[in-house]
Amino acid sequence: MNFQPPHIDEQYIKLLEQSNLDLKRRSKVFSYKNILVYSGIFVLFTALVYGFVVYRQKTISFDDNLKPVAFDANKLLLEYNHTYYEIPKREKKFLLNDVCMLRINGQKLQFDALTKQMSSKNSRFKIYVPLGKHYNIILTDGTDILLNENSQIDFTNYRNATDANVRLQGEAFFKVAHNPKAAFKIQASDMLVKVYGTSFDLFNYPSGKTTGVALLNGSVKVETPHQSRFIVPGQQAILDHNQKLTIKPADFSQITAWIDNSIYFKAERLIDITKKLEKRYHVKFEIPDPKLQNLKFTGKINRNDDLLQFLKILNYTENISYTIKNKLVTLTKNH
């Protein structure tokens, strides 16, 4: 038998429905509140992390990674903001500033962009290469530069810079990354070279009093204070101390011999050969006899060969004697 009145069931059902409704409301409020709270925590945490990274990148100092030193021509140096830093020989990578990272691997220095759009801010550097060394520098756009010994290169990683991308003193072989929208500009003395993607050798030693560019492939525009010329692969443009620009065939076996550590000469005067040897062996040559100065030779010297080996060959093949005193080498013709 059922002694429970009917209206009690109805009231019980209504109570259950009301209870469920209140529970749903509380759950919804709790859910919304949780979402807001956790979202706020996540945004705050992200902002703090990002702020720390940006702060760290913007306040990072060269002194954290590189040793400030006095200028020394025998060391590989990087100049930034009028301060010299010695680049270590060991493998290493570190932030330079808020837009650029440097990776060091042996004689290779690679610059990596931290942002897709490199700004010109804090991105101009200068590297000094000592005698007897070659160094490979890769810019953020992929441009590959092989620097010859006793060379200096001032550069920016910003392709659209209004100033020259590179200013060179010495010699370097360039493989410029192709970019049809922005020319890569190199200033070497009074010669400005503009390229969009090509390979070429460029030299500008003050002691030689000439500047030249030899094009291996691609297209190059050469501008001087008085004229502008395009050169094609296989050609060389030479600007002399009188601002005269000459276009002639390029002998790459001679021009790029330094890349494989060789000194190449083809029907060259002895006086011109000795100028190359002075750079390599850090000596001075003296040739009193004008006829001997103009004597021409063809050959190739490995940079690792001893200077005495070359002098003995001259003595044996051409009867040219030599004396060495205090790094001064004097050449005379035996009669």
Secondary structure, 3 states (H helix, E strand, C coil): CCCCCHHHHHHHHHHHHHHHHHHHHHHHHHHHHHHHHHHHHHHHHHHHHHHHHHHHHHHCCHHHCCEEECCCCCCCEEEECCEEEECCCCCEEEECCCCEEEEEECCEEEEEECCCCCCCCCCEEEEEECCCCCEEEECCCCCEEEECCCEEEEEECCCCCCCCCEEEEEEEEEECCCCCCCCEEEEECCEEEEECCCEEEEEECHHHCCEEEEEEECCEEEECCCCEEEECCCEEEEECCCCCEEEEECCHHHHCHHHHCEEEEEEEEHHHHHHHHHHHHCCEEECCCHHHHCCEEEEEEECCCCHHHHHHHHHHHHCEEEEEECCEEEEEECC
